[in-house]
Amino acid sequence: MLKFPAYGCVNLASPYGFDNRAESFINNTHHRAVLYYGANCSGTKVDVAPRSASSDLGPAKNQISSLRIFR
């Protein structure tokens, strides 16, 4: 499990070593988040609603390389 309390773009590869390994998510915040297939918050994206969770990312499973939490 990884936790990201900050806002902005986060690459999962470094320093987390979690590139293409996400299988689920929990967004505990009141803010929208976006998961991206590409590094630096680029490429195909998956929108994540505030206060939501999913135990299965479907086609995005093991494809996520970065994420952005919006204010």
Kinemage of the C-alpha trace (Angstrom):
@kinemage 1
@onewidth
@group {chain A} dominant
@subgroup {mainchain}
@vectorlist {calphas} color= white
{ca met a 1} P 0.000 0.000 0.000
{ca leu a 2} L 1.196 3.498 -0.835
{ca lys a 3} L -0.153 6.719 0.656
{ca phe a 4} L 0.116 10.121 -1.037
{ca pro a 5} L -0.900 13.028 1.171
{ca ala a 6} L 0.412 15.729 -1.186
{ca tyr a 7} L -1.195 17.287 -4.226
{ca gly a 8} L 0.185 17.217 -7.745
{ca cys a 9} L 1.696 14.594 -10.022
{ca val a 10} L 3.451 11.566 -8.512
{ca asn a 11} L 5.419 9.001 -10.538
{ca leu a 12} L 5.110 5.510 -9.116
{ca ala a 13} L 8.391 4.141 -10.522
{ca ser a 14} L 10.871 6.137 -8.492
{ca pro a 15} L 11.288 6.303 -5.564
{ca tyr a 16} L 8.348 3.957 -4.883
{ca gly a 17} L 9.187 1.013 -7.182
{ca phe a 18} L 5.462 0.634 -7.862
{ca asp a 19} L 5.289 1.275 -11.626
{ca asn a 20} L 2.644 -0.915 -13.305
{ca arg a 21} L 1.806 -2.696 -10.043
{ca ala a 22} L -1.437 -1.041 -8.881
{ca glu a 23} L -4.405 -3.403 -8.697
{ca ser a 24} L -6.800 -1.322 -6.591
{ca phe a 25} L -7.235 2.126 -5.064
{ca ile a 26} L -8.763 3.999 -2.170
{ca asn a 27} L -9.244 7.751 -2.359
{ca asn a 28} L -9.817 8.871 1.247
{ca thr a 29} L -9.743 12.549 0.332
{ca his a 30} L -12.439 15.017 -0.619
{ca his a 31} L -10.485 15.684 -3.815
{ca arg a 32} L -10.603 14.215 -7.299
{ca ala a 33} L -7.656 12.078 -8.366
{ca val a 34} L -6.570 10.722 -11.747
{ca leu a 35} L -4.517 7.587 -12.410
{ca tyr a 36} L -2.384 7.646 -15.578
{ca tyr a 37} L -0.932 4.870 -17.705
{ca gly a 38} L 2.099 7.033 -18.556
{ca ala a 39} L 4.791 8.646 -16.430
{ca asn a 40} L 4.546 12.341 -15.538
{ca cys a 41} L 0.730 12.188 -15.544
{ca ser a 42} L 0.415 11.489 -19.260
{ca gly a 43} L -1.421 9.081 -21.511
{ca thr a 44} L -4.639 7.211 -20.902
{ca lys a 45} L -6.261 8.138 -17.611
{ca val a 46} L -8.693 6.759 -15.068
{ca asp a 47} L -10.719 9.302 -13.061
{ca val a 48} L -11.113 8.599 -9.353
{ca ala a 49} L -13.959 10.285 -7.497
{ca pro a 50} L -13.482 11.729 -4.011
{ca arg a 51} L -14.137 9.263 -1.172
{ca ser a 52} L -14.186 6.246 -3.500
{ca ala a 53} L -12.505 2.857 -3.736
{ca ser a 54} L -12.187 -0.080 -6.103
{ca ser a 55} L -10.732 -3.508 -5.489
{ca asp a 56} L -10.295 -4.056 -9.235
{ca leu a 57} L -8.900 -1.571 -11.758
{ca gly a 58} L -10.151 -3.684 -14.676
{ca pro a 59} L -8.123 -3.011 -17.853
{ca ala a 60} L -5.949 -0.512 -15.930
{ca lys a 61} L -4.759 -3.246 -13.534
{ca asn a 62} L -0.951 -3.253 -13.457
{ca gln a 63} L -0.872 -0.416 -16.023
{ca ile a 64} L -0.709 2.697 -13.822
{ca ser a 65} L 2.560 4.685 -13.840
{ca ser a 66} L 1.558 7.983 -12.210
{ca leu a 67} L -1.250 9.787 -10.441
{ca arg a 68} L -2.426 13.299 -9.689
{ca ile a 69} L -4.455 14.493 -6.713
{ca phe a 70} L -6.296 17.738 -7.357
{ca arg a 71} L -7.109 20.415 -4.786
